[in-house]
Amino acid sequence: MSDNLVLDILRSLRSDMTEMKADMRDMKHRMTALEISFASFVSTEASHYASTSSRLDRLSDRMDRVERRLELSDNAVP
């Protein structure tokens, strides 16, 4: 009788382990998808930041030229 009980418990454990393995496989796939999405998001945001920074730098340069031409800045070129 105790042998059957042990076998039943072992079968139950095997079934539980099989389910856990499937769940873990699913979680790994989902985590990989999240990592890929996050990396893409970070890359895109970094690109937007760099683009915005570049535009601001150009705008600043243009404003400096305008101020010099109108002799509004201390660095006015004669």
C-alpha positions as MATLAB code, in Angstrom:
seq = 'MSDNLVLDILRSLRSDMTEMKADMRDMKHRMTALEISFASFVSTEASHYASTSSRLDRLSDRMDRVERRLELSDNAVP';
ca = [
       0.000    0.000    0.000;
       2.778    2.440    0.841;
       4.524    1.633   -2.471;
       1.431    2.740   -4.371;
       1.232    5.912   -2.287;
       4.869    6.748   -3.052;
       4.327    6.045   -6.755;
       1.220    8.249   -6.778;
       3.145   11.059   -5.104;
       6.030   10.670   -7.573;
       3.613   10.753  -10.525;
       1.991   13.864   -9.132;
       5.402   15.484   -8.692;
       6.372   14.542  -12.239;
       3.171   16.081  -13.562;
       3.761   19.245  -11.556;
       7.354   19.449  -12.806;
       6.188   19.056  -16.407;
       3.768   21.951  -15.952;
       6.462   24.057  -14.298;
       8.871   23.379  -17.167;
       6.256   24.491  -19.696;
       5.510   27.609  -17.657;
       9.216   28.397  -17.335;
       9.687   27.988  -21.103;
       6.788   30.383  -21.687;
       8.232   32.886  -19.209;
      11.631   32.731  -20.918;
      10.042   33.489  -24.300;
       8.035   36.362  -22.838;
      11.095   37.767  -21.055;
      13.113   37.639  -24.269;
      10.333   39.474  -26.111;
      10.281   42.137  -23.377;
      14.055   42.525  -23.504;
      13.963   42.978  -27.275;
      11.139   45.513  -27.031;
      12.882   47.420  -24.248;
      16.177   47.513  -26.137;
      14.375   48.827  -29.202;
      12.611   51.466  -27.096;
      15.850   52.595  -25.444;
      17.610   52.758  -28.789;
      14.777   54.787  -30.303;
      14.681   57.184  -27.352;
      18.452   57.648  -27.473;
      18.179   58.416  -31.174;
      15.430   60.985  -30.538;
      17.499   62.580  -27.781;
      20.561   62.819  -30.017;
      18.485   64.284  -32.846;
      16.893   66.867  -30.548;
      20.248   67.761  -29.053;
      21.717   68.247  -32.516;
      18.838   70.504  -33.550;
      19.204   72.582  -30.395;
      22.937   72.972  -31.038;
      22.262   74.213  -34.571;
      19.590   76.580  -33.315;
      21.989   77.952  -30.709;
      24.628   78.530  -33.396;
      22.105   80.367  -35.545;
      21.021   82.558  -32.626;
      24.664   83.422  -31.928;
      25.110   84.523  -35.549;
      21.952   86.639  -35.431;
      23.060   88.314  -32.197;
      26.488   89.053  -33.666;
      24.998   90.529  -36.830;
      22.631   92.725  -34.836;
      25.437   93.562  -32.443;
      23.400   92.308  -29.503;
      26.057   90.138  -27.959;
      29.349   90.880  -26.228;
      31.138   88.844  -28.896;
      30.062   91.030  -31.818;
      32.444   90.742  -34.722;
      33.322   94.133  -36.291;
];
